[in-house]
Amino acid sequence: RQSDNRSYVFLLYPPSVASTLNPDLYIVRVQLRALVVGLLVHQMLLQCIATVLLKGSGKSIS
């Protein structure tokens, strides 16, 4: 069986588009890969910030 090379795209509609005549002009397309990478990077940044805040940087600011 060949590998599955399909890609997935999320179609996002901004809330303000509901009242426009043609909402298809305002679709935001987000690929699954970009979404997953963005969420992973966000999680890594949160962990780094939490580590610095909880353990401190080891230097005093005076």
Biopython code that builds the backbone (N, CA, C, O; Angstrom):
import numpy as np
from Bio.PDB.StructureBuilder import StructureBuilder

atoms = [
    (1, "ARG", "N", (0.839, -1.186, 0.000)),
    (1, "ARG", "CA", (0.000, 0.000, 0.000)),
    (1, "ARG", "C", (0.880, 1.243, 0.000)),
    (1, "ARG", "O", (1.849, 1.323, 0.754)),
    (2, "GLN", "N", (0.546, 2.195, -0.833)),
    (2, "GLN", "CA", (1.313, 3.435, -0.905)),
    (2, "GLN", "C", (1.010, 4.315, 0.294)),
    (2, "GLN", "O", (-0.051, 4.219, 0.912)),
    (3, "SER", "N", (1.972, 5.179, 0.609)),
    (3, "SER", "CA", (1.758, 6.092, 1.739)),
    (3, "SER", "C", (0.657, 7.096, 1.407)),
    (3, "SER", "O", (0.431, 7.440, 0.246)),
    (4, "ASP", "N", (0.000, 7.543, 2.430)),
    (4, "ASP", "CA", (-1.103, 8.489, 2.285)),
    (4, "ASP", "C", (-0.535, 9.900, 2.239)),
    (4, "ASP", "O", (-0.065, 10.416, 3.253)),
    (5, "ASN", "N", (-0.577, 10.522, 1.074)),
    (5, "ASN", "CA", (0.005, 11.856, 0.896)),
    (5, "ASN", "C", (-1.046, 12.959, 0.892)),
    (5, "ASN", "O", (-0.800, 14.051, 0.379)),
    (6, "ARG", "N", (-2.197, 12.683, 1.452)),
    (6, "ARG", "CA", (-3.237, 13.714, 1.490)),
    (6, "ARG", "C", (-2.871, 14.785, 2.500)),
    (6, "ARG", "O", (-2.186, 14.522, 3.489)),
    (7, "SER", "N", (-3.328, 15.968, 2.241)),
    (7, "SER", "CA", (-3.145, 17.048, 3.208)),
    (7, "SER", "C", (-4.528, 17.561, 3.610)),
    (7, "SER", "O", (-5.496, 17.445, 2.858)),
    (8, "TYR", "N", (-4.593, 18.117, 4.788)),
    (8, "TYR", "CA", (-5.855, 18.622, 5.314)),
    (8, "TYR", "C", (-5.752, 20.128, 5.496)),
    (8, "TYR", "O", (-4.727, 20.641, 5.946)),
    (9, "VAL", "N", (-6.815, 20.827, 5.144)),
    (9, "VAL", "CA", (-6.856, 22.278, 5.252)),
    (9, "VAL", "C", (-8.119, 22.654, 6.019)),
    (9, "VAL", "O", (-9.212, 22.177, 5.712)),
    (10, "PHE", "N", (-7.952, 23.516, 7.022)),
    (10, "PHE", "CA", (-9.091, 24.033, 7.783)),
    (10, "PHE", "C", (-9.511, 25.357, 7.164)),
    (10, "PHE", "O", (-8.667, 26.214, 6.900)),
    (11, "LEU", "N", (-10.785, 25.530, 6.935)),
    (11, "LEU", "CA", (-11.318, 26.779, 6.402)),
    (11, "LEU", "C", (-11.939, 27.543, 7.556)),
    (11, "LEU", "O", (-12.930, 27.106, 8.141)),
    (12, "LEU", "N", (-11.357, 28.678, 7.877)),
    (12, "LEU", "CA", (-11.820, 29.474, 9.007)),
    (12, "LEU", "C", (-12.506, 30.729, 8.501)),
    (12, "LEU", "O", (-12.006, 31.409, 7.606)),
    (13, "TYR", "N", (-13.645, 31.022, 9.079)),
    (13, "TYR", "CA", (-14.390, 32.228, 8.747)),
    (13, "TYR", "C", (-14.321, 33.179, 9.932)),
    (13, "TYR", "O", (-14.753, 32.821, 11.027)),
    (14, "PRO", "N", (-13.787, 34.390, 9.740)),
    (14, "PRO", "CA", (-13.792, 35.367, 10.837)),
    (14, "PRO", "C", (-15.229, 35.699, 11.243)),
    (14, "PRO", "O", (-16.122, 35.692, 10.395)),
    (15, "PRO", "N", (-15.467, 35.990, 12.529)),
    (15, "PRO", "CA", (-16.838, 36.260, 13.004)),
    (15, "PRO", "C", (-17.514, 37.424, 12.295)),
    (15, "PRO", "O", (-18.735, 37.418, 12.140)),
    (16, "SER", "N", (-16.759, 38.413, 11.864)),
    (16, "SER", "CA", (-17.363, 39.587, 11.232)),
    (16, "SER", "C", (-17.846, 39.306, 9.816)),
    (16, "SER", "O", (-18.521, 40.151, 9.227)),
    (17, "VAL", "N", (-17.524, 38.157, 9.256)),
    (17, "VAL", "CA", (-17.878, 37.836, 7.876)),
    (17, "VAL", "C", (-19.334, 37.407, 7.738)),
    (17, "VAL", "O", (-19.876, 37.425, 6.633)),
    (18, "ALA", "N", (-19.965, 37.028, 8.817)),
    (18, "ALA", "CA", (-21.332, 36.499, 8.755)),
    (18, "ALA", "C", (-22.302, 37.463, 8.085)),
    (18, "ALA", "O", (-23.280, 37.027, 7.477)),
    (19, "SER", "N", (-22.051, 38.752, 8.184)),
    (19, "SER", "CA", (-22.990, 39.725, 7.635)),
    (19, "SER", "C", (-22.637, 40.181, 6.219)),
    (19, "SER", "O", (-23.379, 40.974, 5.639)),
    (20, "THR", "N", (-21.541, 39.712, 5.650)),
    (20, "THR", "CA", (-21.159, 40.144, 4.305)),
    (20, "THR", "C", (-21.886, 39.317, 3.255)),
    (20, "THR", "O", (-22.408, 38.241, 3.545)),
    (21, "LEU", "N", (-21.911, 39.830, 2.042)),
    (21, "LEU", "CA", (-22.618, 39.153, 0.966)),
    (21, "LEU", "C", (-21.884, 37.903, 0.480)),
    (21, "LEU", "O", (-22.522, 36.907, 0.141)),
    (22, "ASN", "N", (-20.547, 37.946, 0.443)),
    (22, "ASN", "CA", (-19.778, 36.816, -0.071)),
    (22, "ASN", "C", (-18.697, 36.417, 0.931)),
    (22, "ASN", "O", (-17.567, 36.895, 0.829)),
    (23, "PRO", "N", (-19.012, 35.563, 1.885)),
    (23, "PRO", "CA", (-18.026, 35.183, 2.905)),
    (23, "PRO", "C", (-16.849, 34.399, 2.344)),
    (23, "PRO", "O", (-15.814, 34.301, 3.004)),
    (24, "ASP", "N", (-16.979, 33.831, 1.126)),
    (24, "ASP", "CA", (-15.876, 33.073, 0.537)),
    (24, "ASP", "C", (-14.658, 33.946, 0.252)),
    (24, "ASP", "O", (-13.547, 33.432, 0.116)),
    (25, "LEU", "N", (-14.854, 35.256, 0.162)),
    (25, "LEU", "CA", (-13.722, 36.162, -0.066)),
    (25, "LEU", "C", (-12.844, 36.299, 1.171)),
    (25, "LEU", "O", (-11.700, 36.743, 1.065)),
    (26, "TYR", "N", (-13.350, 35.931, 2.331)),
    (26, "TYR", "CA", (-12.638, 36.155, 3.588)),
    (26, "TYR", "C", (-12.196, 34.862, 4.272)),
    (26, "TYR", "O", (-11.835, 34.874, 5.449)),
    (27, "ILE", "N", (-12.223, 33.760, 3.548)),
    (27, "ILE", "CA", (-11.822, 32.475, 4.129)),
    (27, "ILE", "C", (-10.333, 32.503, 4.452)),
    (27, "ILE", "O", (-9.521, 32.959, 3.648)),
    (28, "VAL", "N", (-9.987, 32.013, 5.633)),
    (28, "VAL", "CA", (-8.589, 31.848, 6.013)),
    (28, "VAL", "C", (-8.294, 30.358, 5.951)),
    (28, "VAL", "O", (-8.931, 29.565, 6.644)),
    (29, "ARG", "N", (-7.325, 29.976, 5.119)),
    (29, "ARG", "CA", (-6.972, 28.564, 4.960)),
    (29, "ARG", "C", (-5.755, 28.251, 5.816)),
    (29, "ARG", "O", (-4.724, 28.916, 5.711)),
    (30, "VAL", "N", (-5.878, 27.236, 6.664)),
    (30, "VAL", "CA", (-4.785, 26.832, 7.547)),
    (30, "VAL", "C", (-4.531, 25.345, 7.336)),
    (30, "VAL", "O", (-5.425, 24.524, 7.539)),
    (31, "GLN", "N", (-3.316, 25.002, 6.930)),
    (31, "GLN", "CA", (-2.972, 23.597, 6.738)),
    (31, "GLN", "C", (-2.786, 22.920, 8.087)),
    (31, "GLN", "O", (-2.361, 23.551, 9.054)),
    (32, "LEU", "N", (-3.106, 21.635, 8.145)),
    (32, "LEU", "CA", (-2.989, 20.874, 9.382)),
    (32, "LEU", "C", (-1.558, 20.911, 9.907)),
    (32, "LEU", "O", (-1.342, 21.064, 11.109)),
    (33, "ARG", "N", (-0.586, 20.773, 9.018)),
    (33, "ARG", "CA", (0.822, 20.797, 9.439)),
    (33, "ARG", "C", (1.168, 22.123, 10.108)),
    (33, "ARG", "O", (1.823, 22.134, 11.151)),
    (34, "ALA", "N", (0.737, 23.237, 9.526)),
    (34, "ALA", "CA", (1.018, 24.555, 10.100)),
    (34, "ALA", "C", (0.340, 24.714, 11.455)),
    (34, "ALA", "O", (0.912, 25.307, 12.369)),
    (35, "LEU", "N", (-0.860, 24.196, 11.590)),
    (35, "LEU", "CA", (-1.581, 24.273, 12.859)),
    (35, "LEU", "C", (-0.858, 23.478, 13.945)),
    (35, "LEU", "O", (-0.686, 23.969, 15.061)),
    (36, "VAL", "N", (-0.438, 22.261, 13.625)),
    (36, "VAL", "CA", (0.252, 21.414, 14.603)),
    (36, "VAL", "C", (1.587, 22.027, 15.001)),
    (36, "VAL", "O", (1.916, 22.073, 16.187)),
    (37, "VAL", "N", (2.358, 22.496, 14.032)),
    (37, "VAL", "CA", (3.655, 23.115, 14.335)),
    (37, "VAL", "C", (3.458, 24.364, 15.186)),
    (37, "VAL", "O", (4.205, 24.582, 16.140)),
    (38, "GLY", "N", (2.478, 25.175, 14.861)),
    (38, "GLY", "CA", (2.202, 26.375, 15.645)),
    (38, "GLY", "C", (1.826, 26.062, 17.080)),
    (38, "GLY", "O", (2.278, 26.737, 18.005)),
    (39, "LEU", "N", (1.002, 25.046, 17.272)),
    (39, "LEU", "CA", (0.613, 24.659, 18.630)),
    (39, "LEU", "C", (1.795, 24.102, 19.421)),
    (39, "LEU", "O", (1.923, 24.375, 20.614)),
    (40, "LEU", "N", (2.655, 23.328, 18.770)),
    (40, "LEU", "CA", (3.836, 22.791, 19.453)),
    (40, "LEU", "C", (4.800, 23.899, 19.861)),
    (40, "LEU", "O", (5.330, 23.885, 20.972)),
    (41, "VAL", "N", (5.026, 24.848, 18.974)),
    (41, "VAL", "CA", (5.910, 25.971, 19.298)),
    (41, "VAL", "C", (5.324, 26.792, 20.435)),
    (41, "VAL", "O", (6.055, 27.221, 21.329)),
    (42, "HIS", "N", (4.034, 27.014, 20.413)),
    (42, "HIS", "CA", (3.364, 27.756, 21.480)),
    (42, "HIS", "C", (3.555, 27.051, 22.819)),
    (42, "HIS", "O", (3.848, 27.695, 23.826)),
    (43, "GLN", "N", (3.390, 25.740, 22.830)),
    (43, "GLN", "CA", (3.567, 24.964, 24.059)),
    (43, "GLN", "C", (5.005, 25.047, 24.560)),
    (43, "GLN", "O", (5.234, 25.179, 25.762)),
    (44, "MET", "N", (5.973, 24.972, 23.650)),
    (44, "MET", "CA", (7.385, 25.056, 24.042)),
    (44, "MET", "C", (7.709, 26.423, 24.638)),
    (44, "MET", "O", (8.441, 26.514, 25.624)),
    (45, "LEU", "N", (7.169, 27.476, 24.049)),
    (45, "LEU", "CA", (7.393, 28.820, 24.587)),
    (45, "LEU", "C", (6.787, 28.964, 25.975)),
    (45, "LEU", "O", (7.403, 29.548, 26.866)),
    (46, "LEU", "N", (5.586, 28.436, 26.161)),
    (46, "LEU", "CA", (4.957, 28.493, 27.482)),
    (46, "LEU", "C", (5.780, 27.742, 28.519)),
    (46, "LEU", "O", (5.918, 28.205, 29.651)),
    (47, "GLN", "N", (6.326, 26.597, 28.150)),
    (47, "GLN", "CA", (7.151, 25.831, 29.077)),
    (47, "GLN", "C", (8.429, 26.581, 29.431)),
    (47, "GLN", "O", (8.853, 26.568, 30.586)),
    (48, "CYS", "N", (9.047, 27.233, 28.452)),
    (48, "CYS", "CA", (10.265, 28.014, 28.720)),
    (48, "CYS", "C", (9.974, 29.182, 29.657)),
    (48, "CYS", "O", (10.725, 29.434, 30.599)),
    (49, "ILE", "N", (8.890, 29.887, 29.395)),
    (49, "ILE", "CA", (8.521, 31.023, 30.245)),
    (49, "ILE", "C", (8.201, 30.550, 31.654)),
    (49, "ILE", "O", (8.610, 31.183, 32.627)),
    (50, "ALA", "N", (7.477, 29.445, 31.776)),
    (50, "ALA", "CA", (7.144, 28.909, 33.098)),
    (50, "ALA", "C", (8.399, 28.501, 33.852)),
    (50, "ALA", "O", (8.496, 28.733, 35.057)),
    (51, "THR", "N", (9.358, 27.899, 33.168)),
    (51, "THR", "CA", (10.605, 27.495, 33.810)),
    (51, "THR", "C", (11.359, 28.700, 34.337)),
    (51, "THR", "O", (11.863, 28.678, 35.459)),
    (52, "VAL", "N", (11.439, 29.745, 33.541)),
    (52, "VAL", "CA", (12.142, 30.960, 33.967)),
    (52, "VAL", "C", (11.424, 31.607, 35.140)),
    (52, "VAL", "O", (12.071, 32.052, 36.088)),
    (53, "LEU", "N", (10.110, 31.666, 35.092)),
    (53, "LEU", "CA", (9.357, 32.306, 36.168)),
    (53, "LEU", "C", (9.397, 31.501, 37.461)),
    (53, "LEU", "O", (9.479, 32.080, 38.545)),
    (54, "LEU", "N", (9.342, 30.184, 37.362)),
    (54, "LEU", "CA", (9.312, 29.351, 38.563)),
    (54, "LEU", "C", (10.692, 29.166, 39.189)),
    (54, "LEU", "O", (10.828, 29.193, 40.412)),
    (55, "LYS", "N", (11.700, 28.982, 38.369)),
    (55, "LYS", "CA", (13.043, 28.740, 38.886)),
    (55, "LYS", "C", (13.869, 30.008, 38.978)),
    (55, "LYS", "O", (14.853, 30.053, 39.716)),
    (56, "GLY", "N", (13.494, 31.020, 38.253)),
    (56, "GLY", "CA", (14.261, 32.257, 38.227)),
    (56, "GLY", "C", (15.426, 32.127, 37.271)),
    (56, "GLY", "O", (15.805, 31.023, 36.879)),
    (57, "SER", "N", (15.984, 33.249, 36.905)),
    (57, "SER", "CA", (17.097, 33.231, 35.960)),
    (57, "SER", "C", (18.440, 33.087, 36.657)),
    (57, "SER", "O", (19.457, 32.908, 35.987)),
    (58, "GLY", "N", (18.475, 33.159, 37.980)),
    (58, "GLY", "CA", (19.730, 33.009, 38.709)),
    (58, "GLY", "C", (20.503, 34.305, 38.855)),
    (58, "GLY", "O", (21.531, 34.335, 39.531)),
    (59, "LYS", "N", (20.039, 35.359, 38.245)),
    (59, "LYS", "CA", (20.699, 36.666, 38.326)),
    (59, "LYS", "C", (19.757, 37.650, 39.002)),
    (59, "LYS", "O", (18.550, 37.640, 38.759)),
    (60, "SER", "N", (20.312, 38.486, 39.839)),
    (60, "SER", "CA", (19.475, 39.506, 40.474)),
    (60, "SER", "C", (19.489, 40.767, 39.630)),
    (60, "SER", "O", (20.510, 41.133, 39.046)),
    (61, "ILE", "N", (18.367, 41.407, 39.577)),
    (61, "ILE", "CA", (18.242, 42.649, 38.814)),
    (61, "ILE", "C", (18.216, 43.792, 39.807)),
    (61, "ILE", "O", (17.262, 43.941, 40.569)),
    (62, "SER", "N", (19.259, 44.594, 39.797)),
    (62, "SER", "CA", (19.344, 45.720, 40.730)),
    (62, "SER", "C", (19.801, 46.960, 40.017)),
    (62, "SER", "O", (19.933, 48.016, 40.637)),
]
sb = StructureBuilder()
sb.init_structure("model")
sb.init_model(0)
sb.init_chain("A")
sb.init_seg("    ")
for serial, (resi, resn, name, xyz) in enumerate(atoms, 1):
    if name == "N":
        sb.init_residue(resn, " ", resi, " ")
    sb.init_atom(name, np.array(xyz, "f"), 0.0, 1.0, " ", f" {name:<3s}", serial, name[0])
structure = sb.get_structure()
